[in-house]
Amino acid sequence: MALVNQVAVSILPSKADRLSAWFGKAFAWLILMMVFGVGYEVFVRYVLRAPTSWAFDVTFIMYGTLFMMGGAYTLSRAPCP
C-alpha cells in the first residue's frame, strides 16, 4: 500500500503540471482571438460607423480568463520558492 501511495505522489504532480502546461499553451491562442475581436470592433466602429454591443464584453471576459489561466501556467513553469 505504501508503494502505491509513493507512486501516486510522484506521478500526480507531474501529470498536473503537464495538464496545466497544456491549458496554458491552449489559452495562449486566446490572445489571437482577442486581437481579431478588438480589430473587428475598431473596424466596424470607425469605418462602418456601426459599433457592436458585444465585442468589448467578450474581449473583457476573454482577457480575464487568459489572466487566470496564465497564472496557473506560470506557476507550473516556475513554482514559488
ABEGO torsion letter per residue (X at the ends): XAAAAAAAAAAAAAAAAAAAAAAAAAAAAAAAAAAAAAAAAAAAAAAAGBBBAAAAAAAAAAAAAAAAAAAAAAAAABBBX
